[in-house]
Amino acid sequence: MPVESGSSAASRQAKQKRKSHSLSIRRTNSTEQERTGLQREMLEGQDSKLPLSLRSNLLDLFGQIEREFENLYIENIELRREIETLNDRLTAEGQTIDGGDLTKGALKTKASHSTSQLSQKLKTTYKASTSKIVSSFKATTSRAVCQLVKEYVGHRDGIWDLSVTRTQPVVLGTASAVNSIKFHPTEQMALTASGDQTAHIWRYMVQLPTPQPVADISQTPCDDDIDFSDKDEADGDGEGPNECPSIRMASTTLRSHQGVVIAADWLVGGKQVVTASWDRAANLYDVETSELVHSLTGHDQELTHCCTHPTQRLVVTSSRDTTFRLWDFRDPSIHSVNVFQGHTDTVTSAVFTVGDNVVSGSDDRTVKVWDLKNMRSPIATIRTDSAVNRISVSVSQRIIALPHDNRQVRLFDMSGVRLARLPHSNRQGHRRMVCCSAWCEDNSSCNLFSCGFDRQAIGWNINIPALLQEK
């Protein structure tokens, strides 16, 4: 067997002594020789066409590879433990770490001590397995100031969707027992989609409480929270006022789907609505008569979302078949459809912007920005580390809010540049998957809302510098 140099052997023994408290894998020379001799005797007793000298040489080489793996395995475990310890300390202090410094310090120092080309290749392989851990500590320069303003709690289950009114007073609606909620563009009406194969239109009336002479501004909520879930709460017969009035009877029920209605939205003007279902179809209804106007078919699998253009009669539907479709109802006599295949997994949502853009998010961990005038290929692609759920785009600031399965909410501009990540720790932020985000342009204190499976909705204040908005 090849004999190691004195400096190399001393260096390796020193490393193993330092790491004996975490993992001790020691082998004496006599033990190695005994094991090698035993293995050679076993090889001699086996029937093989290879010469004994070649088999012995292969055994020596595999022994060297095994030792390299053992040493690298010890270094990898020690590095993971150091990262976890540093993470716990920084989390307690509420600080972040510069991933670049960590990479230059610990990782590059260990790589420089490699003694052979094989060792270097093995370390490169193991670095790939730890890159995800290290990347979570890399701090990017935040281009936006994000602050948690208020948490809305009260649901008994996860919140699937939320929506904010476009008119005063500003009302926040959350959907827990139903799949989606959208407010009417001008009237006090809400549209919900349900798992009972129907969609409902609800009429409500918001009466703001009379302001008190002395009010604590820090405790003043930024919005009125209207709960549309089917919670079995008292209707106000108990002691004290009922803060969340219950609406038990829907003004309109929309039927004709043969599966779960997963989403619904108002067309421009509010006289028609569109619904998306697991029966692979989207339906267009007349609000006044509740009649089915069009049935939009063509998707190969269940629909996941639908959205309407804010100023034109355009509808976009998303599906598990990895596509989204653009439906054009601007000409009353005909309606055209365009199919877009830009993703490799379920398209969880596709939304319009005020301009001529469509933004689509998918379980393939990408978000793509499309131009309505030329949708052959996306004009920007955002790659993330987690599946993307129901996204939203700010009208005034043109910022995309991405809710993720990994409990994060990230902000990007329309060109795909990352602006910020909403604060997330054990003390604030979502603790489970974030399902949806919604912007509120008319509220200076809470201009972004998010909800998730942790049974809460959160109001955020997002401040983008003027220079970035101009860009």
Salt bridges, closest charged atoms under 4 A:
GLU4 OE2 - ARG12 NH1 2.82
ASP60 OD1 - ARG40 NH2 3.15
GLU66 OE1 - ARG35 NH2 3.57
GLU70 OE2 - ARG27 NH2 3.10
GLU75 OE2 - LYS15 NZ 3.54
GLU75 OE1 - LYS123 NZ 3.61
GLU78 OE1 - ARG81 NH1 3.83
ASP161 OD2 - ARG390 NH1 3.39
GLU187 OE1 - ARG203 NH1 3.76
ASP227 OD1 - HIS155 NE2 3.60
ASP227 OD2 - LYS231 NZ 2.59
GLU233 OE2 - LYS231 NZ 3.08
ASP235 OD1 - ARG248 NH2 3.63
ASP279 OD2 - HIS257 ND1 3.01
GLU302 OE1 - ARG320 NH1 3.79
ASP321 OD2 - HIS299 ND1 3.17
ASP328 OD2 - ARG330 NH2 2.78
ASP356 OD2 - LYS373 NZ 3.76
ASP364 OD2 - HIS343 ND1 3.17
ASP385 OD1 - ARG410 NH1 3.26
ASP454 OD2 - HIS430 ND1 3.01
